[in-house]
Amino acid sequence: MTAFVLVAALIVVASCQPSTVKSELSGSDSLVIRFASGRTVATTEAKAIRRLVRFVDGGSCDTSPCRTDGVMQFFEKEMRRQSVSFSYRDETCRCFQMHAGGEVLRTHLSREAADFLSSLEAGRNWY
């Protein structure tokens, strides 16, 4: 019984830890997105930044590295916290990629995230 309680407590504590993505991107107060097409979008809107952090914090991406469609640079107090590259145009290869803790972290880019990025690249700024 004691072992069960200990295991349950460890699971609860582990599940309360922020993900690597959230740890890397939390506190960001501005964001610049540079698309491969040459378009650049910048924002300090907290709602937009939070939405993109949620997108990047998707499940793991199992495909091999794809052609990069752009890069997002997250800043805090004018200092770059993290760069996240993304691939969204090819439906068979949609991923975010970033370096964290000396490793490459690749996460799934959802259909909603692809639509959002496509909209931003087209010049529509909706959040």
N, C-alpha and C positions, 0 to 999 in steps of 0.2 A: 504494500500500500504506500509506504514511504517513497519507494522508487517511482511509483506512478505520479505522485504529487510533485516530485522533483523534476521529472520529465515534462509534466504539464507546465510547471513554472518556467522551465527553460524555453519551451515553445512559445509561451506568452511573451517572455522577455525578448526573444529573437524576433518575433513578429512585430514588435513595437519599434525596432530599430529602423531608421530611415534607409531607403534604398541608396545604393551607390550614386545613382543619377540624382536623386533629390539632395544628397549630401554635397555633390559637386556643384549643383546649380542653385541651391537655396541661397537666398540673400541677393540674387541678381536684381539689379535695379534698372538695367537697360539691356537692349538686345539689338544686334545688327545682323540682318540676314543678307548674304550675298549669293545671288543665284548665278549659275553658270552662264545664263543668258546675258549677264551684265547688269541686270536690275539689282538695286540695293534697297532694302527696306529697314528702317530703324524705328524703334519705339522705346518709350519709357513707361508705357501703360502696363501697370501691374497685372491686369486681367489677361492681356495678351501673353505676357511672359509666363504667367502661371499655366495658361493653356498649353503653351509649347513645352513647358517642363513636363506636364502630364503626358503629352504625346511621346516625348523622348523616353519616359519611364514605362514604356510598354514591355511586353514579354521579350524573350530573347529572339534573335534573328539567326536562323540556321543557314541562310544562303551564303554563298561565297561573296566576297566584296564586289560591289557593282560600280558602274560609272557614277561619279558624284555629280549631283544636280545642284549642289550649293553647300554653303557652310553657315552655321549660326554661331555667332560669337556672343557669349553672355558676359556682362560686365557688372561689377559692383564698385561703386565710387570711382568710376573711370578706369578701373584696373580690370583687365580681362581675367575672368575666372576659368572659363572653359570654352573650347571650340568643339562644335558638333557638326560633322558633315552628314549629309543626307542624300538618299536616292529615292525618288518617288515616281518618276515618269514611267518606268518599266514595272508593270503590275506584278511580274514574277520576281522582282528584286527590289523590295521596298524596305529600307533599313536606315537607322541612325547609327552613327559610329563616333566614338570618342575615346580618348585615352584617360584612364583613371587608375591610380595605384600601380603604375608601371605596366598595365595591361590594356589591350584594346577591348572595349566594351561595345557590343553591337546589339541594338534593340529593334524590335519590329516597328515599322512605320505603318500605321493603320490607314484604312481608306479615308477616314475622317481627316487625319493629318495630311494625307496627300491632297485632298480637296482644299484644305485650308492653305497649304503652301502654294498650290496652283492659283488660288484666288489672290494671294498676296503678290505672286509673280505677275499676275495679270493687272495689278494695280488697284484691286478692290481691297480696301482695308476694313474688313468686318471681323469681329471677334466673337 
